[in-house]
């Protein structure tokens, strides 16, 4: 876990899934509307409850039927999953380098709408790719997305190390700068959406953070968030933050999708237990109000 010094005494903690987990044991832009501009590659616009809401969970099976009443999607930091409920889409990810295009294409199940890019590549401890390395690999992700008719989501970034001192075990301590560099070196590349992570415990810093990425003019995915730094990380604290954060995400028209981090590295934040059943926090997550005008 890494702490980053941010402006105005804001802090972030990166808790991405490591390569060892990669879908197995989770450790670690101005749009104005989410309407027609945010339609998936398959042409469908969902109006189901929970259309933005998802789960970042490291299992390969997600079989609880009741999940479809509160979420529309999930991912596990990998490109394959064995099972999930009807109405809940599994979105594949290419976690980092070392992937095989043909094998990845073959493993992506029907129903996927997007391909998620590299996981926290600016962290040495995560997918560990400089902006130049990520840009050099990106045409292979474009090939996968083209073959499966998927939209492409950018590398998922977070603050790393100490952003004030610009030090830490990182290619870049600042997620906005990393994405700027990546997009500059990948000029002309297909990048349909922007993905970010955030682990502060208050709504004000969440709003501030999301605002930093609207400059890219693309729908935003918050693919990992929970309370891990700067607040009460107990189960009660997780619920308090969840009740504050989810309405912010539901009402922000530039937020296309979001996923609560449910992994063992933050035990109090888990939505599902080891058997795949809902925890009490998971029940809260499914039951929070949804934006009736949500059209992902």
HELIX and SHEET records of a PDB file:
HELIX    1   1 UNK A    7  UNK A    9  5                                   3    
HELIX    2   2 UNK A   36  UNK A   38  5                                   3    
HELIX    3   3 UNK A   65  UNK A   69  5                                   5    
HELIX    4   4 UNK A  101  UNK A  107  1                                   7    
HELIX    5   5 UNK A  131  UNK A  148  1                                  18    
HELIX    6   6 UNK A  175  UNK A  185  1                                  11    
HELIX    7   7 UNK A  203  UNK A  212  1                                  10    
HELIX    8   8 UNK A  214  UNK A  216  5                                   3    
HELIX    9   9 UNK A  235  UNK A  251  1                                  17    
HELIX   10  10 UNK A  264  UNK A  269  5                                   6    
HELIX   11  11 UNK A  280  UNK A  287  1                                   8    
SHEET    1   A 2 UNK A   2  UNK A   5  0                                        
SHEET    2   A 2 UNK A  11  UNK A  14 -1                                        
SHEET    1   B 9 UNK A  89  UNK A  90  0                                        
SHEET    2   B 9 UNK A  73  UNK A  75  1                                        
SHEET    3   B 9 UNK A  53  UNK A  57  1                                        
SHEET    4   B 9 UNK A 255  UNK A 262  1                                        
SHEET    5   B 9 UNK A 219  UNK A 229  1                                        
SHEET    6   B 9 UNK A 193  UNK A 200  1                                        
SHEET    7   B 9 UNK A 151  UNK A 157  1                                        
SHEET    8   B 9 UNK A 114  UNK A 116  1                                        
SHEET    9   B 9 UNK A  92  UNK A  93  1                                        
SHEET    1   C 2 UNK A  61  UNK A  62  0                                        
SHEET    2   C 2 UNK A  83  UNK A  84  1                                        
END                                                                             
